[in-house]
Amino acid sequence: MQILAEAEDLPRTANIKTQLIALWTAPVFGVVLLIAFVAFPGFLPPMSPQMSADEVAGFYADNTAMIRFSMITYNLCAIMLLPFFMVIVVQMKRMATQSHALAYCYLTAAVSGATLFALADIFYLVAAFRPDRNPELLLLLNDLAWITLVAPVGMLVAQNLLLGLAVYLDTGSNPVFPRWVGHFAVLTGIAMAPAAAAAVFRTGPLAWDGEISFWLRFVAFAVFVAVMFVVLRTTLHRQAVQEQVAR
């Protein structure tokens, strides 16, 4: 009987360990992505949409090496944030709604966001591939890169609203996440939504270099990841205790 009990515990233990490994990819690769963010010469401060074609061409000619370094780093490492979001998906599937639809929608939104982020990286890299090309073409590629990086926030808003809805519908005796997580997710989604206007405005806080479209969007995302890391770590410990694979 003891052997059978131990055999039953193995899948549950492995499940918790796998989620913990996926969770800890967030801070590890988060540090790498922060280095890439600081290394890109066009983020601190963000490049202006008002720059002329010649100014953009000069930027790519003068900073080719660092642009390539930062964007190749993003291309290789940004995808490693997906395991973190998949832990959220797994926990959403544990909720008492008896429906996995919200979790699968969350998964799809997360993958869509990663795909668009990768496209933005590629546009920057294409512009840096031939920095001596026609300045007007570099201006076009730069516009594509920035708008693709900043403006597509629909999937991020959807992720947060889906998570919030799932938390509100989790009416079990032991909710997976505390209710404040639902409020936090919804507020984060609302904070990032205005960045969609970066595809329209060239000046002001809604432009791609503005306080709302750029800084609020990315700070809100970073805060969400940091807060959810702590929440998920606590949730996984509680799950391990409930499943009697930890004390």
LOGU-382446 format. One record per residue (C-alpha): x, y, z. Coordinates in nm, 2 decimals. Layout:
REM residues N
- X:Y:Z
...
REM end
This chain:
REM residues 247
- 0.00:0.00:0.00
- 0.28:0.24:0.08
- 0.44:0.17:-0.26
- 0.11:0.24:-0.43
- 0.07:0.57:-0.24
- 0.43:0.68:-0.33
- 0.36:0.59:-0.70
- 0.05:0.81:-0.69
- 0.25:1.10:-0.54
- 0.51:1.10:-0.81
- 0.30:1.26:-1.09
- 0.17:1.53:-0.85
- 0.52:1.60:-0.72
- 0.65:1.62:-1.08
- 0.37:1.85:-1.17
- 0.46:2.10:-0.89
- 0.83:2.08:-0.98
- 0.76:2.14:-1.35
- 0.55:2.45:-1.27
- 0.82:2.58:-1.03
- 1.09:2.54:-1.30
- 0.86:2.72:-1.55
- 0.79:2.99:-1.29
- 1.16:3.06:-1.22
- 1.23:3.12:-1.59
- 1.07:3.46:-1.54
- 1.33:3.63:-1.32
- 1.62:3.45:-1.49
- 1.53:3.56:-1.84
- 1.38:3.88:-1.71
- 1.73:4.00:-1.61
- 1.86:3.90:-1.96
- 1.58:4.10:-2.13
- 1.64:4.40:-1.90
- 2.01:4.40:-2.02
- 1.89:4.39:-2.38
- 1.65:4.67:-2.31
- 1.92:4.89:-2.17
- 2.16:4.80:-2.45
- 1.93:4.91:-2.72
- 2.02:5.27:-2.79
- 1.67:5.37:-2.90
- 1.48:5.29:-2.57
- 1.65:5.53:-2.32
- 1.49:5.76:-2.43
- 1.26:5.61:-2.69
- 1.32:5.72:-3.05
- 1.08:5.99:-3.16
- 0.82:5.93:-3.44
- 0.92:6.28:-3.55
- 1.27:6.18:-3.66
- 1.34:6.24:-4.02
- 1.46:5.97:-4.26
- 1.81:6.09:-4.25
- 1.81:6.10:-3.87
- 1.68:5.74:-3.86
- 1.94:5.63:-4.11
- 2.21:5.79:-3.90
- 2.08:5.61:-3.59
- 2.11:5.27:-3.75
- 2.44:5.35:-3.90
- 2.59:5.47:-3.57
- 2.44:5.19:-3.35
- 2.44:4.88:-3.57
- 2.63:4.65:-3.33
- 2.42:4.73:-3.02
- 2.09:4.71:-3.22
- 2.19:4.37:-3.34
- 2.30:4.25:-3.00
- 1.98:4.37:-2.82
- 1.74:4.24:-3.08
- 1.91:3.90:-3.12
- 1.90:3.87:-2.75
- 1.52:3.94:-2.75
- 1.48:3.70:-3.04
- 1.64:3.42:-2.85
- 1.53:3.49:-2.49
- 1.19:3.67:-2.49
- 1.01:3.34:-2.58
- 1.13:3.21:-2.25
- 0.87:3.42:-2.07
- 0.60:3.19:-2.21
- 0.66:2.91:-1.95
- 0.57:3.17:-1.68
- 0.24:3.25:-1.86
- 0.18:2.88:-1.90
- 0.19:2.84:-1.52
- -0.10:3.08:-1.51
- -0.28:2.87:-1.77
- -0.23:2.55:-1.56
- -0.36:2.73:-1.25
- -0.66:2.87:-1.44
- -0.75:2.51:-1.53
- -0.76:2.42:-1.16
- -1.03:2.67:-1.09
- -1.38:2.57:-1.00
- -1.55:2.69:-1.31
- -1.52:2.33:-1.46
- -1.44:2.49:-1.80
- -1.10:2.52:-1.96
- -1.22:2.77:-2.22
- -1.08:3.08:-2.05
- -0.74:2.91:-1.99
- -0.71:2.81:-2.35
- -0.81:3.16:-2.47
- -0.54:3.29:-2.23
- -0.28:3.06:-2.38
- -0.37:3.17:-2.74
- -0.34:3.54:-2.64
- 0.00:3.48:-2.48
- 0.13:3.30:-2.79
- 0.00:3.57:-3.02
- 0.18:3.84:-2.81
- 0.50:3.65:-2.83
- 0.47:3.62:-3.21
- 0.41:3.99:-3.25
- 0.71:4.08:-3.03
- 0.93:3.85:-3.24
- 0.81:4.03:-3.55
- 0.91:4.37:-3.41
- 1.26:4.23:-3.33
- 1.29:4.11:-3.69
- 1.20:4.46:-3.83
- 1.47:4.62:-3.62
- 1.72:4.36:-3.73
- 1.62:4.40:-4.10
- 1.68:4.77:-4.07
- 2.02:4.71:-3.91
- 2.11:4.44:-4.17
- 2.18:4.71:-4.44
- 2.22:5.04:-4.25
- 2.35:5.20:-4.57
- 2.02:5.15:-4.76
- 1.79:5.43:-4.88
- 1.69:5.64:-4.57
- 1.33:5.63:-4.67
- 1.33:5.25:-4.65
- 1.50:5.26:-4.31
- 1.23:5.50:-4.20
- 0.96:5.26:-4.31
- 1.13:4.96:-4.14
- 1.17:5.17:-3.82
- 0.80:5.27:-3.83
- 0.71:4.90:-3.87
- 0.93:4.80:-3.58
- 0.81:5.06:-3.34
- 0.44:5.03:-3.42
- 0.45:4.65:-3.41
- 0.64:4.67:-3.07
- 0.41:4.92:-2.90
- 0.07:4.93:-3.06
- -0.06:4.57:-3.07
- -0.19:4.54:-2.71
- -0.52:4.36:-2.78
- -0.37:4.02:-2.68
- -0.23:4.17:-2.35
- -0.56:4.33:-2.27
- -0.74:4.00:-2.35
- -0.50:3.81:-2.13
- -0.57:4.03:-1.83
- -0.94:4.04:-1.88
- -0.96:3.66:-1.92
- -0.76:3.61:-1.60
- -0.97:3.86:-1.42
- -1.29:3.69:-1.54
- -1.16:3.35:-1.44
- -1.08:3.47:-1.09
- -1.42:3.62:-1.05
- -1.59:3.29:-1.16
- -1.38:3.08:-0.93
- -1.64:3.03:-0.67
- -1.49:2.72:-0.50
- -1.43:2.69:-0.13
- -1.05:2.73:-0.19
- -1.01:2.98:-0.48
- -0.68:2.93:-0.67
- -0.61:3.31:-0.67
- -0.73:3.57:-0.42
- -1.00:3.79:-0.55
- -0.77:4.10:-0.56
- -0.57:3.93:-0.84
- -0.88:3.96:-1.06
- -0.89:4.34:-0.99
- -0.52:4.37:-1.04
- -0.54:4.19:-1.38
- -0.82:4.40:-1.51
- -0.66:4.73:-1.40
- -0.33:4.62:-1.57
- -0.52:4.54:-1.89
- -0.69:4.89:-1.88
- -0.36:5.06:-1.82
- -0.20:4.90:-2.13
- -0.50:4.95:-2.36
- -0.43:5.31:-2.46
- -0.10:5.21:-2.62
- -0.30:5.10:-2.93
- -0.31:5.47:-3.02
- 0.06:5.46:-3.09
- -0.03:5.36:-3.45
- -0.20:5.69:-3.49
- -0.03:5.96:-3.29
- 0.32:6.10:-3.36
- 0.34:6.34:-3.06
- 0.22:6.35:-2.71
- 0.17:6.08:-2.44
- 0.00:5.84:-2.69
- 0.28:5.84:-2.94
- 0.51:5.54:-2.94
- 0.76:5.73:-2.73
- 0.50:5.88:-2.50
- 0.45:5.84:-2.13
- 0.13:5.63:-2.18
- 0.20:5.43:-2.49
- 0.56:5.34:-2.40
- 0.63:5.38:-2.04
- 0.29:5.30:-1.88
- 0.25:5.00:-2.11
- 0.59:4.84:-2.04
- 0.60:4.93:-1.67
- 0.25:4.78:-1.62
- 0.36:4.46:-1.79
- 0.68:4.44:-1.58
- 0.48:4.50:-1.26
- 0.22:4.24:-1.36
- 0.50:3.98:-1.41
- 0.66:4.06:-1.08
- 0.34:4.05:-0.88
- 0.22:3.74:-1.04
- 0.55:3.57:-0.98
- 0.50:3.61:-0.61
- 0.13:3.51:-0.63
- 0.21:3.20:-0.83
- 0.49:3.09:-0.60
- 0.25:3.12:-0.30
- -0.02:2.93:-0.50
- 0.21:2.65:-0.60
- 0.32:2.60:-0.24
- -0.05:2.59:-0.13
- -0.12:2.34:-0.41
- 0.17:2.12:-0.29
- 0.03:2.12:0.06
- -0.32:2.04:-0.06
- -0.20:1.75:-0.27
- 0.02:1.63:0.03
- 0.35:1.65:-0.16
- 0.48:1.93:0.07
- 0.43:2.06:0.42
REM end
